[in-house]
Amino acid sequence: MLRHTYEGQDCNLARTLEVIGERWSLLIIRSALLGTTRFDGFLGSLDIARNVLSARLTRLVDQGIMERVPYQDKPVRYEYRLTDVGRDLTRAVVALMQWGDRNLPQELGPPRRADHVGCDGAVHVELRCEQCGRAVHDEEVDVVRLR
């Protein structure tokens, strides 16, 4: 049986899951990538309880993935914007979306697609070797233990 945390595991994936592995966290990040910034916007786009959303946003801010920025003074209201650390999750979110499109297809096709802002072309996540620069297929990847 899995513990509630991955504390004590020397694993980069487990460390990452500690921060973004909870279902709502990734959906909030996805919504932020789609342009949602305000609490009510997240609430309206996700079927999530207010207290759960509040807790997840607080955790994402505490982890440096989002920042809380005031947009109104009276009363004070905040937007939640992705930081550079949060935006760095774009590849992971797009990779998960594309995995779902390939392996869990819907009859009507994918509900979303990642497009290049400059030309509207579809964006695809790929593996590339940093030494030779060649695109690498899944079966050519060997995950190795370094310590």
N, C-alpha and C positions, 0 to 999 in steps of 0.2 A: 504494500500500500504506500502511495506517495505521501510524503510529509507536506505540510502546508507551505514550507519554504524550501529553498535549495541551499540554505546556509551551510557552509562547510564543504561544499562540492567545488572542486577545482575544475570548473568547466565554464567556458565563455558563453555557451548557450544557456546554461542554468543561471548565470549571472544576469543575462539579458532577460530571461523569463521572470526573474525577480522584479524587474522594472516594468515590462510591458506584456507579460504573459497572461494577464487576466483578460478575459474576453472583452469587457467594456473598454479597457484601455486602448486596445487596437481599434475598436470601432470609433472611439472618440478621436483618435489620431486620424483615421480615415476621413471622418467628418471634417476635421480641421484642414486636411489636404484638399477637401472639396470646397473650402471657403467658409465654413462655419466658425464663428469666433465668440458668439455670445451664449450664455448659459441657456436662455430660452430657445436658441437655435439648436443647440445640442439636444435639449429636452424634446423639441419637436421632431427632430430627425431620427431619434433613437427611442425605442420603447424601453425607457430606463426610469427608475424611481429617482426623485429629486435628491434624496439623501445619498444614493449610490453615485449619481453623477457628481455631486458636490465632493464626495470623498475621492473619487477617481481624478477629478480635475486638480484637487489639492495635491494628490500624490504625484501627478504628472508635473505640476509646478515645482514641488519639492525635489523631484528628480532632474530638473533642468530641461525637461522635454517641452514644456510650455511655459509661457510667462503670463502673468496676470497684469493687465494694463487698464487703468481707468479710462473710460470713454465719456462719463457723465459725472457732474459734481453733486447735484441735488436731486434725488439722492445719489450717493456714489454707486456707480455701476461699473463692472469690469468686463473686458474682453479677454479671451484666452487665445494667445497666439503661439504658434510653434516657434521654438528657438531654432538655432542652427542645428543643435543636437536632435531636436524633433524632426526637422526637415530631412535630416540624414536617414530617417526611417522610411523615406519615400521608396527607395529600392526594395526594402523588405515588404512593405505594404503592396506594392505593385507585383512583386514576385508571388505573394500569397494570392492576390486576385487572379493572376494568370494561371497559377496552379489550379485554383478552383475552376476556372474556365475550361481547362484541359481535362480535369479529372472528375468534376462534378457539374457537367454541363446542364444548362437549363434549356427547355424547349424553345423559348423566345430568344435565346442567345444571351451573351453577357449583359448585365445591367449597367456596367460602367466600362470605360476603356481609358487607359493612360495615353494622353496625346502630347506631342511636342508643342509647346506654346508658340514657337517660332514659325512652324509650317503646318500644324495640325496633323502631322503624320503620327501613326501609332508608335508608342514606345514599348520596347520589349527588354526585359531584364535578361542579361546573359552572363555566363561565366567566361572570364578571360585570364589567361596565364600572364602574370606580371613579368616573367622572365622572357618568354618568346613573343608575347603579344597576341598569340593565336586564341581564337574562340575555342572553348573546351566544352565537350559534351558531358552530360551527367555521368555516364559510365566511365569517363576518363578521370574522375575525381576520386582521390584517396584521402580521407580525413585521417590525419596522423596525430598521435599523442606527442607533445613536445616535452612534457615532464611527467 
